[in-house]
Amino acid sequence: MLASLTYLQAILMGLLQGVTELFPVSSLGHSVLIPALFGWHNLVNGQSQSESFFLAFIVGLHVGTAVGLIVYYRKTWAILFRGLFTQLGRTRDEGIGSLWALRSERMDPNYRLLFLLVVGTIPVGIIGLALEHKLRVLFAKPLAAAIFLTINGVILLVGEQLRRRSKGRHIAHRQLETMSATNALFVGSAQILALFAGISRSGAAMVAGLLDGLDHEDAANFSFLLATPVILLAGLYKIPDLFGTLGSGVRMQTLVGALFAMGAAFISVRFLTKWFTTKTLIPFGIYSLVVGLACVVRFA
């Protein structure tokens, strides 16, 4: 189809992507719902097509979002990779097994967290490669996105309720420093739900982290760090589409949108890391439930 994307649409969609990717309300769901609500038929028509300029544009926004996350967590990532080199140095004395002996007192704690992040990204990476495109084409429709956004609200609210009950039973609080590879796999696997337009990647991972015993601050930081390589690699994998025929006529708009997504992601993650030091997922669950149900009525 003929590419048609205004700079205003690119800017608004970039801001939307950068905010809703980190706020636990689903960026993919909003990228489906907002064009439909605004009557942007040029974007709506391209959402559920197997190949279209709109999908190539969204890929560019994801790359911008990932860059915003990397900039915010740049010091953290630098520390984690320094831990990797420290641990590699220890393998000369202790053998290759020291790279995954998580219970070893000799394991560098920063490398340990990096290792857990890698483990956590494996499930969504594999499933995403196999099903992401098919699920996007199948469910990238306003009514489906509205239904899944409603489900997202239920997940967040039920997750908070279960977390409160576990605190009431005095279940031990888990720190990131004591997280096992199995726990990281569980939290990372929750991101698979975000392949359905309307369910939040960060929200699903945070709920899994809370159910695993993390507090809100640790669950948020772990989910944001987990999301960074997933978003970046998924974007880079599909970025060649922008340099082919699908990108014709929208490359500059995509660049502008990606820059706004980067800035919005940086501001959003800075806000949310402070928010979750004292607050919960409940407001985002209520938002998802109310907006999701309203959109179900609108598009039914």
C-alpha positions as CSV (number, residue, x, y, z in Angstrom):
1,M,0.0,0.0,0.0
2,L,1.1,3.6,-0.5
3,A,3.0,4.9,2.5
4,S,1.1,7.8,4.2
5,L,2.4,9.1,7.5
6,T,2.4,12.7,8.7
7,Y,5.1,14.2,10.9
8,L,2.4,15.0,13.5
9,Q,1.3,11.4,13.6
10,A,4.9,10.3,13.8
11,I,5.6,12.6,16.8
12,L,2.4,11.6,18.6
13,M,2.9,7.9,18.0
14,G,6.6,8.2,19.1
15,L,5.5,9.9,22.4
16,L,2.8,7.3,22.9
17,Q,5.3,4.4,22.3
18,G,7.9,5.8,24.7
19,V,5.4,6.3,27.5
20,T,3.2,3.2,27.1
21,E,6.2,0.8,26.6
22,L,7.3,1.6,30.2
23,F,4.0,2.4,31.9
24,P,2.3,-1.0,32.3
25,V,-0.5,-0.3,29.9
26,S,0.7,-1.8,26.7
27,S,2.4,0.2,23.9
28,L,1.3,-2.3,21.2
29,G,-2.3,-2.1,22.4
30,H,-2.3,1.7,22.3
31,S,-0.6,1.8,18.9
32,V,-3.7,-0.1,17.7
33,L,-6.3,1.8,19.6
34,I,-5.2,5.4,19.3
35,P,-5.1,5.5,15.4
36,A,-8.6,3.9,15.4
37,L,-10.0,6.4,17.9
38,F,-8.4,9.4,16.1
39,G,-9.7,8.1,12.7
40,W,-6.2,7.7,11.3
41,H,-7.3,5.3,8.6
42,N,-4.0,5.4,6.9
43,L,-2.5,3.8,10.0
44,V,-5.4,1.5,10.9
45,N,-5.4,-0.1,7.5
46,G,-1.7,-1.0,7.8
47,Q,-1.9,-2.5,11.3
48,S,-3.1,-6.0,10.5
49,Q,-1.5,-6.4,7.1
50,S,1.3,-9.0,6.8
51,E,3.7,-6.3,5.6
52,S,3.2,-2.5,5.7
53,F,4.9,0.8,6.2
54,F,3.2,1.1,9.6
55,L,4.9,-2.0,11.0
56,A,8.2,-0.8,9.7
57,F,7.5,2.5,11.4
58,I,6.7,0.8,14.7
59,V,10.0,-1.1,14.6
60,G,11.8,2.3,14.4
61,L,9.9,3.5,17.4
62,H,10.9,0.4,19.4
63,V,14.6,1.1,18.6
64,G,14.2,4.6,19.9
65,T,12.5,3.4,23.1
66,A,15.4,0.9,23.7
67,V,18.0,3.6,23.2
68,G,16.1,5.8,25.8
69,L,16.3,2.8,28.2
70,I,20.0,2.3,27.5
71,V,20.7,5.9,28.2
72,Y,18.9,5.9,31.5
73,Y,20.5,2.6,32.7
74,R,23.9,3.3,31.1
75,K,25.7,3.2,34.4
76,T,24.0,0.0,35.4
77,W,24.8,-1.7,32.2
78,A,28.4,-0.6,32.4
79,I,28.6,-2.1,36.0
80,L,27.0,-5.3,34.8
81,F,29.5,-5.8,31.9
82,R,32.4,-4.9,34.2
83,G,31.1,-7.8,36.3
84,L,31.2,-10.0,33.3
85,F,34.9,-9.3,32.7
86,T,35.6,-9.8,36.3
87,Q,34.0,-13.2,36.3
88,L,35.8,-14.1,33.0
89,G,39.0,-13.4,34.8
90,R,38.0,-15.8,37.6
91,T,37.3,-18.6,35.1
92,R,41.0,-18.9,34.5
93,D,41.4,-20.1,38.1
94,E,38.1,-21.8,38.7
95,G,37.1,-23.2,35.3
96,I,34.3,-22.5,32.9
97,G,31.7,-23.8,35.4
98,S,32.1,-20.7,37.4
99,L,30.2,-18.8,34.7
100,W,26.9,-20.4,35.8
101,A,27.4,-21.5,39.3
102,L,25.0,-19.0,40.7
103,R,25.3,-20.2,44.3
104,S,29.0,-19.8,44.4
105,E,30.2,-17.1,46.8
106,R,33.0,-16.3,44.3
107,M,30.5,-15.2,41.6
108,D,30.6,-11.5,41.0
109,P,27.2,-10.1,42.0
110,N,27.0,-7.8,39.0
111,Y,27.8,-10.6,36.6
112,R,25.2,-12.7,38.4
113,L,22.5,-10.1,37.6
114,L,23.6,-9.9,34.0
115,F,23.4,-13.7,33.8
116,L,19.9,-13.7,35.2
117,L,18.8,-11.0,32.6
118,V,20.2,-13.2,29.8
119,V,18.3,-16.2,31.1
120,G,15.1,-14.1,31.5
121,T,15.2,-12.9,27.8
122,I,15.5,-16.4,26.3
123,P,11.8,-17.5,26.4
124,V,10.4,-14.3,24.9
125,G,13.2,-14.2,22.4
126,I,12.4,-17.7,21.1
127,I,8.6,-17.4,21.2
128,G,8.8,-13.9,19.7
129,L,10.8,-15.0,16.7
130,A,8.3,-17.8,16.1
131,L,5.0,-16.1,16.8
132,E,5.3,-12.3,17.1
133,H,4.5,-11.5,13.5
134,K,1.6,-13.9,13.3
135,L,0.0,-12.7,16.5
136,R,0.4,-9.1,15.5
137,V,-1.4,-9.7,12.2
138,L,-4.1,-11.7,13.9
139,F,-4.8,-9.5,16.9
140,A,-3.8,-6.0,15.8
141,K,-7.4,-4.9,15.6
142,P,-9.1,-2.4,17.8
143,L,-11.6,-4.7,19.4
144,A,-9.0,-7.4,20.1
145,A,-6.6,-4.8,21.6
146,A,-9.4,-3.4,23.8
147,I,-10.2,-6.9,25.1
148,F,-6.6,-7.6,25.9
149,L,-6.1,-4.2,27.5
150,T,-9.0,-5.1,29.8
151,I,-7.3,-8.4,30.6
152,N,-4.1,-6.4,31.3
153,G,-6.0,-4.4,33.9
154,V,-7.2,-7.7,35.5
155,I,-3.7,-9.1,35.6
156,L,-2.3,-6.0,37.3
157,L,-5.1,-5.8,39.9
158,V,-5.2,-9.5,40.7
159,G,-1.4,-9.5,40.9
160,E,-1.5,-6.8,43.5
161,Q,-4.1,-8.6,45.4
162,L,-2.1,-11.8,45.4
163,R,1.0,-9.9,46.5
164,R,-0.9,-8.4,49.4
165,R,-2.1,-11.9,50.5
166,S,1.4,-13.3,50.4
167,K,2.6,-10.4,52.6
168,G,-0.2,-11.2,54.9
169,R,1.1,-14.8,55.2
170,H,4.6,-13.4,56.0
171,I,6.2,-15.0,53.0
172,A,9.9,-14.0,52.9
173,H,10.8,-11.0,50.7
174,R,13.1,-11.9,47.9
175,Q,16.0,-9.6,46.8
176,L,17.4,-9.5,43.3
177,E,20.7,-10.7,44.8
178,T,19.0,-14.0,45.8
179,M,17.0,-14.6,42.7
180,S,17.6,-18.0,41.0
181,A,17.8,-18.8,37.3
182,T,14.4,-20.5,37.6
183,N,12.9,-17.4,39.1
184,A,14.4,-15.2,36.3
185,L,13.1,-17.6,33.7
186,F,9.6,-17.3,35.3
187,V,9.7,-13.5,35.3
188,G,11.1,-13.3,31.8
189,S,8.5,-15.7,30.4
190,A,5.8,-13.4,31.6
191,Q,6.9,-11.0,28.8
192,I,5.5,-13.5,26.3
193,L,2.0,-12.2,27.2
194,A,2.9,-8.8,25.6
195,L,2.8,-10.5,22.2
196,F,-0.9,-10.0,22.5
197,A,-1.7,-6.3,21.6
198,G,-3.1,-4.8,24.9
199,I,-1.1,-6.7,27.5
200,S,1.9,-4.8,28.9
201,R,5.4,-6.3,28.8
202,S,6.5,-4.4,31.8
203,G,3.3,-5.0,33.6
204,A,3.3,-8.8,33.1
205,A,7.0,-9.0,34.1
206,M,6.4,-6.8,37.2
207,V,3.4,-9.0,38.3
208,A,5.5,-12.1,37.9
209,G,8.3,-10.4,39.9
210,L,5.9,-9.5,42.7
211,L,4.5,-13.0,42.9
212,D,8.1,-14.3,43.1
213,G,8.6,-12.1,46.2
214,L,10.3,-9.0,44.8
215,D,9.2,-5.6,46.0
216,H,7.8,-3.1,43.5
217,E,11.1,-1.2,43.1
218,D,13.1,-4.4,42.3
219,A,10.4,-5.8,40.1
220,A,10.2,-2.6,38.1
221,N,13.9,-2.3,37.6
222,F,14.3,-5.9,36.7
223,S,11.4,-5.7,34.2
224,F,12.9,-2.5,32.6
225,L,16.3,-4.1,32.3
226,L,14.8,-7.3,30.9
227,A,12.8,-5.3,28.3
228,T,15.8,-3.4,27.0
229,P,17.6,-6.2,25.0
230,V,14.3,-7.7,23.9
231,I,13.0,-4.4,22.5
232,L,16.4,-3.4,21.0
233,L,17.1,-6.8,19.3
234,A,13.5,-7.2,18.0
235,G,13.8,-3.7,16.5
236,L,17.3,-4.3,15.0
237,Y,16.1,-7.6,13.6
238,K,13.3,-5.9,11.6
239,I,15.0,-2.6,11.0
240,P,16.1,-3.6,7.4
241,D,12.4,-3.3,6.5
242,L,12.8,0.5,6.8
243,F,15.6,0.5,4.2
244,G,13.5,-1.6,1.7
245,T,10.3,-0.7,-0.1
246,L,8.2,-0.7,3.1
247,G,10.2,2.3,4.4
248,S,9.7,4.4,1.2
249,G,8.2,7.7,2.1
250,V,8.3,7.2,5.9
251,R,12.0,7.1,6.8
252,M,12.3,10.6,8.0
253,Q,9.0,10.4,9.9
254,T,10.3,7.2,11.5
255,L,13.5,8.9,12.6
256,V,11.6,11.8,14.1
257,G,9.1,9.5,15.8
258,A,12.0,7.4,17.2
259,L,13.7,10.5,18.7
260,F,10.5,11.4,20.5
261,A,10.1,7.8,21.6
262,M,13.6,7.8,23.0
263,G,13.0,11.0,25.0
264,A,9.6,9.8,26.3
265,A,11.1,6.5,27.3
266,F,13.9,8.2,29.2
267,I,11.4,10.5,31.1
268,S,9.0,7.6,31.7
269,V,11.5,5.2,33.2
270,R,12.9,8.0,35.4
271,F,9.4,8.7,36.7
272,L,8.4,5.1,37.2
273,T,11.6,4.0,39.1
274,K,10.7,6.7,41.6
275,W,7.0,5.9,41.6
276,F,7.5,2.2,42.4
277,T,9.7,3.0,45.5
278,T,6.5,3.8,47.3
279,K,3.5,3.1,45.1
280,T,1.8,0.1,43.3
281,L,0.4,-1.1,40.0
282,I,-3.2,-0.4,41.1
283,P,-3.7,3.0,39.2
284,F,-2.4,1.4,36.0
285,G,-4.7,-1.6,36.5
286,I,-7.7,0.6,37.0
287,Y,-6.7,2.7,33.9
288,S,-6.4,-0.5,31.7
289,L,-9.7,-1.8,33.0
290,V,-11.7,1.4,32.4
291,V,-10.1,2.3,29.1
292,G,-10.2,-1.3,27.9
293,L,-13.9,-1.7,28.7
294,A,-14.7,1.7,27.1
295,C,-12.9,0.7,23.9
296,V,-14.7,-2.7,23.9
297,V,-18.0,-0.8,23.9
298,R,-16.7,1.6,21.2
299,F,-15.4,-1.0,18.8
300,A,-17.9,-3.9,19.5
